């Protein structure tokens, strides 16, 4: 027997087969999803899983966003037609999955020394098969534990690789865990393995600096943004011409970056209450940095890199809900994410912040246009992009819910109405983007990033 959408009843997802019946119960999903949409998204995700590589550009590690895009709009109530349009829009420039390499698969299966294989994009299919085999053998939770948190995983730099690539492996794994799809979890772990660990030196230095602390620091992430903005060394650590601005910060202000970042810290002994509030603070702070840094004299554009700290922060909530993840492991994830957020702000030029522009913004269609989430999600599920716009809106939905209990506390600068307003701003910016202008600016704190953006009317 099958459902009306064509998905066999009683069929569970596996390490190689994707089956969705409904989105997860969370603040980042709508409840009204049709069986037809579930069948369509499962079919399209399966095509992506079977045929396409996780990168469409190996040299620069540019990512295949199809899985992220489809799951985001599915959770927001996309129709089968919306889902097909999203897939068709993005599939054209993807790369084939490539050949599996049996000798390498045998080696990584029998040895703990992966030195010769990690960080190599052409081994994605091989690592995918390895992680699928592991999931078949021990389950997806144990596989994630072994290859993200274990002593060997730490030696291999897997936690650092997870947050590299502007947090894309983190996003991919977050989707797999949130929707409980082992095949997507296998994709994410394979993506993590074939990324380099370029944030490793910075994150490990932060870990060393905080190793003997037994309590959380009192600094908020918002206060760190202010401190970074006031530091001439950090503010001047990148130039527009730097091809990789995070690395430029490490080259020019490494000690200052580590000293600043480690003022925000969650110890491995943190209790559930501390973990939950810290995750909510990071969610709020990431949104704040993205929403407060567009230039007021220019047409509304959010920063591309700060946007990624928003689209990825929805998975902080996913991680802390996992009972099989220890609080020490959750603390590690929170610290790494937080340290990447402040590094991302610094690397984009320590842009001026003005959250007042959110409060004064009049959405297209007036205030009624952002009175309910459904009005905004209906606009973005069918938009032509690579998924960043609906992912941003979905993350803002989640942010409004998870930060609500803490809205009046230090470090929480946004309330529900502001999250709704920022979501409307996101939709407006996408719909009003001209052909000769960028949808996002890249490195908002640099004057040059705004050169092709018209004046704000």
C-alpha positions in Angstrom: 0.0 0.0 0.0 1.2 3.5 -0.7 0.2 6.9 0.5 -1.7 9.3 -1.9 1.7 10.9 -2.7 3.2 7.6 -3.8 5.6 6.9 -0.8 5.2 3.3 0.4 3.8 3.1 3.9 6.1 1.7 6.5 9.2 2.3 4.5 12.1 3.8 6.5 14.9 5.8 5.1 18.3 4.0 4.8 21.9 5.0 4.2 21.2 5.0 0.5 17.4 5.6 0.2 15.6 8.8 1.0 12.0 8.8 2.2 10.3 11.8 3.8 6.8 11.6 5.2 6.7 15.0 6.9 9.0 17.8 8.0 10.2 17.7 11.6 8.2 19.3 14.4 10.1 22.5 15.0 9.9 26.3 14.8 11.6 26.0 11.4 8.8 24.1 9.6 5.1 24.5 8.7 2.7 21.7 9.6 0.7 21.6 6.4 2.7 19.4 4.0 1.0 17.3 1.3 1.9 13.6 0.6 2.5 14.7 -3.0 5.2 17.1 -1.8 6.8 14.4 0.4 6.9 12.1 -2.6 8.4 14.7 -4.9 11.1 15.9 -2.5 12.1 12.3 -1.8 12.4 11.6 -5.5 14.4 14.7 -6.2 16.7 14.2 -3.3 17.3 10.6 -4.4 18.3 11.8 -7.8 20.8 14.2 -6.3 22.1 11.6 -3.9 22.7 9.0 -6.7 24.0 11.1 -9.4 25.6 14.4 -8.3 28.8 15.5 -6.5 28.6 17.6 -3.4 30.8 20.2 -5.2 30.2 21.8 -8.6 33.6 23.4 -8.5 36.4 21.3 -7.1 39.1 23.9 -6.9 37.2 26.5 -5.0 34.9 24.0 -3.2 31.7 25.6 -4.4 28.8 23.6 -3.1 25.9 21.7 -4.5 23.0 23.3 -2.6 20.2 21.1 -4.0 19.6 19.1 -0.8 19.6 22.3 1.4 17.3 24.1 -1.0 14.8 21.3 -1.4 14.5 20.5 2.3 14.2 24.2 3.2 11.3 24.9 0.9 9.7 21.5 1.7 9.7 22.5 5.3 8.1 25.8 4.3 5.2 24.2 2.5 6.5 24.0 -1.1 4.3 22.3 -3.7 5.6 19.6 -6.0 5.9 22.3 -8.7 7.9 24.5 -6.4 10.2 21.6 -5.6 10.7 20.6 -9.3 11.5 24.2 -10.2 14.1 24.5 -7.5 15.7 21.3 -8.7 15.6 22.2 -12.3 17.1 25.7 -11.6 20.1 24.3 -9.8 20.8 20.9 -11.4 22.2 22.4 -14.7 25.6 23.4 -13.3 26.3 20.4 -11.1 29.0 17.8 -11.5 28.5 14.1 -11.7 29.2 12.1 -8.5 32.4 10.6 -9.9 33.7 7.1 -9.6 34.0 5.2 -6.4 37.6 4.0 -5.9 37.6 0.5 -4.3 41.3 0.5 -3.3 40.9 3.8 -1.4 37.6 2.5 0.2 39.5 -0.6 1.4 42.3 1.5 2.8 40.1 3.9 4.7 38.0 1.0 5.9 41.0 -0.9 7.3 43.2 1.9 8.6 42.9 4.9 10.9 45.4 6.8 8.9 43.4 8.9 6.4 46.2 11.5 5.9 46.5 10.7 2.1 42.7 10.9 1.5 41.2 13.8 3.6 40.5 17.0 1.7 40.4 15.4 -1.7 37.3 16.3 -3.7 37.6 13.4 -6.1 37.2 11.0 -3.2 33.6 12.2 -2.4 31.9 9.1 -3.8 34.4 6.8 -2.0 33.9 8.5 1.3 30.1 8.5 0.7 30.2 4.7 0.3 32.4 4.4 3.4 29.9 6.3 5.6 27.0 4.5 4.1 28.7 1.2 5.1 29.3 2.5 8.6 25.6 3.6 9.0 24.5 0.2 7.9 26.8 -1.4 10.4 26.3 0.7 13.6 23.5 3.3 12.8 23.7 7.0 11.9 24.1 8.3 15.5 27.1 6.1 16.3 28.6 6.9 12.9 28.3 10.7 13.6 29.8 10.2 17.0 32.8 8.2 15.7 33.6 10.5 12.8 32.9 13.9 14.4 33.6 13.5 18.1 36.0 10.6 18.7 39.7 11.0 19.5 40.6 9.8 16.0 38.1 12.2 14.4 39.6 15.1 16.3 43.1 14.0 15.2 41.8 14.0 11.6 40.4 17.6 12.0 36.8 16.5 11.4 35.3 19.0 13.8 37.2 21.8 12.0 36.3 20.5 8.6 32.7 20.4 9.7 32.7 24.3 10.0 34.9 25.0 7.1 33.6 25.9 3.6 31.6 28.7 5.2 29.7 26.2 7.3 28.4 24.1 4.4 29.3 20.7 5.9 27.6 21.8 9.2 24.5 22.8 7.2 24.4 19.5 5.3 24.8 17.4 8.4 22.3 19.5 10.2 19.6 18.8 7.6 20.4 15.1 7.6 20.0 14.9 11.4 17.0 17.2 11.6 15.1 15.2 9.0 16.5 11.9 10.2 17.8 10.9 6.7 20.8 8.6 6.9 21.6 9.0 3.3 22.0 12.8 3.7 24.0 12.2 6.8 26.4 10.1 4.8 26.6 12.8 2.2 27.4 15.3 4.8 30.1 13.3 6.5 31.7 12.6 3.1 31.5 16.3 2.3 33.2 17.0 5.7 36.0 14.5 4.9 36.8 16.1 1.5 36.9 19.6 2.8 40.2 21.0 4.1 40.4 22.2 7.7 41.5 25.8 7.0 39.9 27.1 10.3 41.8 24.4 12.2 44.8 26.5 13.5 42.4 29.2 14.7 39.9 27.0 16.4 42.5 24.8 18.0 44.2 27.9 19.4 40.9 29.0 20.8 40.4 25.6 22.4 43.9 25.7 24.0 43.3 29.2 25.3 40.1 28.0 27.0 41.3 24.6 28.1 41.6 25.3 31.8 38.4 27.4 32.2 35.7 25.8 34.2 32.9 28.3 33.7 31.3 30.3 30.9 32.6 33.7 30.1 30.4 36.7 30.8 31.0 38.4 27.5 28.1 38.3 25.0 28.6 37.8 21.3 27.1 41.3 20.7 29.7 42.8 22.9 32.4 41.1 20.9 31.1 42.6 17.7 31.4 46.0 19.4 34.9 45.3 20.6 36.0 44.1 17.2 34.7 47.2 15.6 36.6 49.3 18.0 39.9 47.5 17.3 42.0 49.1 14.6 44.1 45.9 14.4 41.1 43.7 13.7 39.2 46.2 11.6 42.3 46.5 9.4 43.2 42.9 9.2 41.6 42.4 5.8 41.8 44.2 2.5 39.3 44.1 -0.3 42.0 42.4 -2.5 42.5 39.5 -0.1 41.1 36.5 -1.9 40.3 34.6 1.4 39.5 37.1 4.0 39.1 34.7 7.0 42.7 33.5 6.3 43.8 37.2 6.1 42.6 37.7 9.6 44.7 34.8 10.8 47.7 36.1 8.9 47.5 39.7 10.2 45.8 39.6 13.6 45.8 36.0 14.7 46.5 36.6 18.4 44.0 39.4 18.6 41.4 37.2 16.9 41.9 34.3 19.3 41.9 36.6 22.4 38.7 38.2 21.3 36.9 35.1 20.3 37.7 33.2 23.5 35.9 35.8 25.6 32.9 33.8 24.6 33.1 30.2 25.9 31.0 27.4 27.1 32.7 24.7 29.2 32.3 21.0 28.7 30.7 20.8 32.1 27.8 23.1 31.1 24.4 22.0 32.1 21.3 21.7 29.9 20.1 25.2 30.8 23.4 26.8 30.0 23.7 24.9 26.7 20.2 25.9 25.6 20.6 29.6 26.4 24.0 29.7 24.7 22.6 28.2 21.5 19.8 30.8 21.5 22.3 33.6 22.1 24.4 32.5 19.1 21.2 32.3 16.9 20.2 35.9 17.9 23.7 37.3 17.5 24.3 35.8 14.0 21.0 37.3 12.8 21.9 40.6 14.5 25.2 40.9 12.7 23.7 40.1 9.3 20.6 42.4 9.7 22.5 45.4 11.2 25.3 45.7 8.6 23.7 46.6 5.3 24.6 50.2 4.3 21.8 52.6 4.9 22.6 54.7 1.8 22.5 51.7 -0.6 19.7 49.5 -1.8 19.0 46.8 0.8 21.6 43.9 0.5 22.6 41.5 3.2 26.2 40.1 3.4 26.7 36.8 1.7 29.0 35.4 4.3 27.2 36.7 7.4 24.0 35.2 5.8 25.6 31.8 6.1 25.9 32.2 9.9 22.1 32.7 9.8 21.2 29.8 7.5 23.4 27.5 9.6 22.3 28.6 13.1 19.0 26.7 12.8 21.1 23.6 13.4 22.3 24.7 16.8 18.8 23.9 18.0 18.9 20.6 16.2 22.1 19.6 17.8 21.1 20.5 21.4 17.9 18.4 21.0 19.9 15.2 20.4 19.9 13.1 23.5 22.8 10.9 22.1 25.1 13.9 22.0 26.8 14.7 25.3 26.9 18.2 26.8 30.7 18.3 26.4 30.2 17.6 22.7 27.4 20.2 22.4 29.7 22.7 24.1 32.4 22.0 21.5 29.9 22.6 18.7 28.7 25.8 20.3 32.2 27.1 20.8 33.3 26.3 17.3 30.2 27.9 15.9 30.5 31.0 18.1 34.2 31.5 17.3 33.4 31.2 13.5 30.6 33.8 13.8 32.9 36.4 15.4 35.6 35.5 12.9 33.2 35.9 10.0 32.2 39.4 11.2 35.8 40.5 11.5 36.8 39.0 8.2 34.0 41.0 6.4 35.6 44.2 7.6 34.0 44.8 11.0 31.1 46.7 9.3 29.2 49.4 11.1 26.1 48.1 12.9 22.7 49.8 12.9 19.8 47.6 13.9 17.6 50.7 13.7 17.3 50.2 10.0 15.3 47.0 10.7 12.9 48.8 13.0 12.3 51.6 10.5 12.1 49.5 7.4 8.7 49.5 5.6 8.2 46.2 3.8 6.9 46.0 0.3 3.2 45.7 0.8 3.3 47.5 4.1 3.4 46.1 7.7 0.8 43.5 6.9 3.3 41.8 4.6 5.2 40.7 7.6 2.4 40.0 10.1 2.5 36.3 9.6 5.2 33.8 8.6 3.0 32.1 6.0 2.8 35.4 4.0 6.6 35.4 3.7 7.2 31.7 3.2 4.6 31.7 0.3 6.8 34.2 -1.5 10.1 32.4 -1.1 9.3 28.8 -1.8 9.1 29.5 -5.5 11.8 32.1 -5.9 14.6 31.5 -8.4 17.8 31.2 -6.5 20.1 28.5 -5.1 18.2 28.2 -1.8 19.8 30.9 0.3 16.7 33.0 0.5 14.3 30.4 1.8 17.0 29.0 4.0 17.4 32.5 5.5 13.6 32.8 6.1 13.4 29.4 7.6 16.3 30.2 10.0 14.6 33.4 11.0 11.4 31.5 11.8 13.4 29.2 14.1 15.2 32.2 15.6 11.9 33.8 16.6 10.9 30.7 18.5 14.1 29.7 20.2 15.2 33.1 21.4 11.8 34.2 22.8 12.4 33.0 26.3 15.5 35.1 26.5 14.6 38.2 24.6 15.1 40.6 27.5 18.5 39.2 28.6 21.9 40.7 27.7 23.1 39.5 24.4 19.6 39.1 22.9 19.0 42.2 20.8 16.0 41.1 18.7 12.4 40.1 19.3 9.8 38.2 17.3 8.5 41.2 15.3 12.1 42.0 14.2 12.7 38.5 13.0 9.6 38.8 10.9 10.7 42.1 9.6 14.1 40.8 8.7 12.4 37.9 6.8 10.3 40.4 4.9 13.5 42.4 4.1 15.1 39.2 2.8 12.1 38.5 0.5 12.0 42.1 -0.7 15.7 42.2 -1.5 15.4 39.0 -3.5 12.4 40.1 -5.5 13.7 43.6 -6.1 17.1 42.6 -7.3 18.0 43.9 -10.8 19.8 41.9 -13.4 23.0 43.9 -13.1 23.3 44.0 -9.3 24.2 41.3 -6.8 21.6 39.6 -4.6 24.1 39.6 -1.7 27.1 41.8 -1.1 30.4 40.0 -0.3 32.2 41.6 2.6 29.9 44.4 3.7 32.5 46.3 5.7 34.5 47.0 2.6 33.5 50.0 0.4 34.2 48.0 -2.8 31.6 45.4 -2.0 28.9 48.0 -2.6 30.2 49.4 -5.9 27.5 47.8 -8.1 24.7 48.5 -5.7 22.3 51.4 -6.5 21.5 54.1 -4.0 18.6 53.3 -1.6 15.5 55.3 -2.5 
